[in-house]
């Protein structure tokens, strides 16, 4: 029995929605960084947002790589 199965249905729904919102925000931040939408705008602290976006992109890639390396592969 896992910890996830012990949670009630409303709690699982809220957690799923929260995860969807977080992934959407991170995806939009990555898109905005890749398109250069923060470039040169001092009013919104563009350098900080670009740096945070690059960190989010790197972390997402690293986490994806780790998860992929840990799952069983069919070709082995």
C-alpha positions as CSV (number, residue, x, y, z in Angstrom):
1,X,0.0,0.0,0.0
2,X,1.4,3.3,-1.0
3,X,1.0,6.7,0.6
4,X,-0.7,8.0,-2.5
5,X,-3.5,5.4,-2.2
6,X,-4.2,6.3,1.4
7,X,-5.2,9.9,0.5
8,X,-8.9,10.7,0.1
9,X,-10.3,11.5,-3.4
10,X,-10.8,15.3,-2.8
11,X,-7.2,15.6,-1.6
12,X,-5.9,13.7,-4.7
13,X,-8.0,16.0,-6.9
14,X,-6.6,19.1,-5.3
15,X,-3.0,17.8,-5.5
16,X,-3.5,16.9,-9.2
17,X,-4.9,20.4,-10.0
18,X,-2.1,22.0,-8.1
19,X,0.5,20.0,-10.0
20,X,-1.2,20.9,-13.3
21,X,-1.1,24.6,-12.4
22,X,2.6,24.4,-11.4
23,X,3.6,22.6,-14.6
24,X,1.6,25.1,-16.7
25,X,3.3,28.1,-15.1
26,X,6.8,26.4,-15.5
27,X,6.0,25.6,-19.1
28,X,4.9,29.2,-19.9
29,X,8.0,30.6,-18.1
30,X,10.2,28.3,-20.3
31,X,8.3,29.4,-23.4
32,X,8.7,33.1,-22.5
33,X,12.4,32.7,-21.9
34,X,12.9,30.8,-25.2
35,X,11.0,33.5,-27.1
36,X,13.0,36.3,-25.4
37,X,9.9,38.0,-24.1
38,X,11.8,39.3,-21.0
39,X,14.7,40.8,-23.0
40,X,15.6,44.3,-21.9
41,X,12.5,45.2,-19.9
42,X,13.8,46.6,-16.5
43,X,10.3,47.2,-15.1
44,X,9.7,43.4,-14.7
45,X,13.3,42.5,-13.7
46,X,13.9,40.7,-16.9
47,X,17.3,39.4,-16.0
48,X,16.0,37.7,-12.9
49,X,13.0,36.1,-14.8
50,X,15.3,34.9,-17.6
51,X,17.7,33.3,-15.0
52,X,14.8,31.7,-13.2
53,X,13.5,30.4,-16.5
54,X,16.8,28.9,-17.5
55,X,17.1,27.2,-14.1
56,X,13.6,25.8,-14.5
57,X,14.5,24.5,-18.0
58,X,17.7,22.9,-16.6
59,X,16.0,21.3,-13.6
60,X,13.2,19.9,-15.8
61,X,15.6,18.4,-18.1
62,X,17.7,16.9,-15.3
63,X,14.7,15.5,-13.5
64,X,13.4,14.0,-16.7
65,X,16.7,12.4,-17.3
66,X,16.9,10.9,-13.8
67,X,13.4,9.6,-14.0
68,X,14.0,8.0,-17.4
69,X,17.3,6.4,-16.1
70,X,15.5,4.9,-13.1
71,X,12.6,3.3,-14.9
72,X,12.9,-0.2,-16.4
73,X,13.7,-0.4,-20.1
74,X,12.3,-3.1,-22.4
75,X,15.5,-3.3,-24.4
76,X,17.6,-4.7,-21.6
